[in-house]
Amino acid sequence: MLDTKQQINIDFGLSDNQVEERMKAGFINTQEKSITKSYKEIFRDNVFTLFNLINALLASLIIFIGSFKNLLFLGVVISNLVIGIIQEIRAKRVLDKLSLITQPYLKVLRNGEIVKLHMEKLVIDDILLLSSGSQICADSIVKEGKVEVNESLLTGESDSIVKNVGDILYSGSFVVSGNAKVQVTHVGKDNYAQSILSDVKVFQKHKSQLRDSINFIIKSIGIVIIPVGILLFSKQFFISDASFADAVVSTVAALIGMIPEGLVLLTSIALAVGSINLARKKTLVQELYCIETLARVDTLFLDKTGTITEGNMRVEEVLTLIPHEYPTNEIIANMMAALADDNATAQAIRNYASHMEESYEVSYTLPFSSARKFSAVTFKDKGTYILGAYEFVNDHRQDNLIQMIHEQTQLGNRVLVLAHTNKEIIEDQIDKNNEIIALLILSDPIRKEAPATLDYFLSQGVTLKVISGDDPLTVHAIAKKAHLKDYENYIDMSKVKDEEIPEIVNSYTIFGRVSPIQKKLMIKAFKKQNHVTAMIGDGVNDVMALKEADCSISVAQGSEAAKSIANLVLLDNNFANMPRIVDEGRRVINNIQRAASLFLVKTTFSTILSILTLFFIQRYPFEPIQLTLISSLTIGIPSFFLALEANHSRVEGNFLLNVLSRALPGALCVVLSIIYVNILSAFVIKIPQDNMSTMCVLLTGACSLLVLYRVCYPFTTKRFLIFIIMTVGFVLAVIFMPKLFSLVRLSYMQFLFTVIGIVAIPFVMDLFFRCGKKFHIKEHILNVGK
């Protein structure tokens, strides 16, 4: 029995034998969450679906009556199944490989040495070394040092909490500032975060019109398909005196037509291919449906550092303002030695002071945090030195000092003040009645590609908001250098109350001195105005905003907390790739939307015809083999190619309404064509059932090809070839393979009436589109939906 209460040397950590002992006992930090499905889940989700079950039952009926040529629809079903599984496995392998780059690695003390281990390699009693930005991946207890942690992901509270020796750290929280040695107390499913998930089953799906619309279609069809099938068979067999075989064939044809069998496949393939294409652009997709959200984004929030600028801070100059007992550079060097801050600013100052002597005895440290905007160290017999933003460090206004800072910020430089007080730090509070002894001037070069990237988003109608913890004048100057539109509209958010945020977010482009909670509130305010928001952030101070945004983006060099929250991770840390990433999202959704309209033409006219057959039409006009011909050449094959082509226009409107508005006119044309043939047979010329079926196939094929024409327009070379090849293929199938598709030779009058119907189809379809626009039917449907 493993004794997990034994004392562990916090300077040595676990030995190899102790680690092995704990692994054998099962005390290892195994995680349940995975970015991608398992192979078992991929096969299960693709094979065991409602529509596959219905298709299997329909195929069994066709086999039972011996009409084997009508089993050709199974070729489409099996092809869909195989392609879907292959694409999902391909995407899984690519994403799993990339996700290894972004997985949390922690500093662990083992055998007296610091090693970097993946979070799932942790065992109970491991000694972890935490610092600013670290994600807490297992429940722990602080053994040495002090940290501030943010537990907002667990509790919803945004305030940082100070954790001292003996305090508990919960998995799912992250370190805001400080450093500490901690001992792991729980692992895997015993962690606090995992217990919450298992107890309340918390799971928040990514918002997606695409997924919700497709689920609505599938649910609606699933509800009506079985009762309609039973009623349709009963009507044709018991009332219309059709033979059992004919009734089965007609019923199967109707139900196959109602099933949008390729729509789910098309969506899965398009999203999987989108994920693979983004992976080639060094972007990891951690939430599949965020591709759609990215395509709809109209407001982008971004930090200055690492996006507009390179993120490589450097100290340009240190200006000593007044004589002091100790040299300025010596003070800075000792502060950096005492502090564990590891942000870009701290690294720049540490590099500047790396060659200087460190000799002061440390009494107390106060690490930098984005809420405080300063760090401080109390040295024995030397008082307290503070380094940070002037407004947060000193209460006394000094006009000459403010002027100096203003001049530097207008140049785009960041200015920190070094202050001194004889009073010690008490309960993480400093004496702000101090004296300023020096200014530190830092700069961050503009990215060469930043102006072009910003221009791209503005040209696409995306509103840009720059949010930063720096002085608004500094951010304003940098935005000006990057040629950002409306750079002159800036505000200091430290002077804005939280309740005022909804009123001012639309009035400014540049937001300086923004606190983490203000970032979140700004995004929430835009979402309430029905904007689709995206946030690019890399620090622990961005986590709450990233979680709030509709689409969250981080970088590989960002904090573990930011990467774990983000929907997308830029593995090359390059903001300039964002236009290509947005284009890929738009390509995927625009093409799904275009191709989905083809599928819904068949689903819609089949559903309407099934209902009409119950009450008005003698027999359902198609056999399964005939619908297979029509759907393969006018829907399945063209949609597969259309879903993979370039299409970078902005995604607007409701997905389901956009698709239905394109599909409904074509579907109504098919229904009118079938009614036209039935009226001819009833009142003009007597038409045998097989001849009626042939006429219906020709008219439906013409309608479907016209819908394909409208979907392909405006033509590119690829779209033109798709349309021509499908049209020629349909004509050749009718001429040379009529027996296979249960087509018969038409009489002169039957053929003449068919041609008249085909000629009328474009005018009728155009009339439907015009009426839809004139009477704003799309808007009325949307209002009813709301």
Secondary structure, DSSP 4 states (H G I P E B T S, - for coil): ---TTS---TTT-B-HHHHHHHHHTT-B------SS--HHHHHHHHHS-HHHHHHHHHHHHHHHHT-GGGGGHHHHHHHHHHHHHHHHHHHHHHHHHHHHHHS-EEEEEETTEEEEEEGGG-BTTPEEEE-TT-B--S-EEEEEEEEEEE-HHHH---SEEEE-TT-EE-TT-EEEEEEEEEEE---GGGSHHHHHHHHH----PPP-HHHHHHHHHHHHHHHHHHHHHHHHHHIIIIIS---HHHHHHHHHHHHHHH--HHHHHHHHHHHHHHHHHHHHTTEEESSTTHHHHHHH--EEEE-IIIIIB-S--EEEEEEE-S--SS-HHHHHHHHHHH----SHHHHHHHHHTTTS---PPEEEEE---TTT-EEEEEETTTEEEEEE-HHHH--S--HHHHHHHHHHHHTT-EEEEEEEESSPPBTTB--SS-EEEEEEEEE-PBPTTHHHHHHHHHHTT-EEEEE-SS-HHHHHHHHHHTT-TTTT-EEEGGGS-GGGHHHHTTT-SEEES--HHHHHHHHHHHHHTT--EEEE--SGGGHHHHHHSSEEEEETTS-HHHHHH-SEEETT--GGGHHHHHHHHHHHHHHHHHHHHHHHHHHHHHHHHHHHHHHT-SS-S--HHHHHHHHIIIIIHHHHHHTTS---SPP-S-HHHHHHHHHHHHHHHHHHHHHHHHHIIIIIS---HHHHHHHHHHHHHHHHHHHHHHHHPSP-HHHHHHHHHHHHHHHHHHHH-TTTTT--PPPHHHHHHHHHHHHHHHHHHHHHHHHHHHTTHHHHHHHHH-
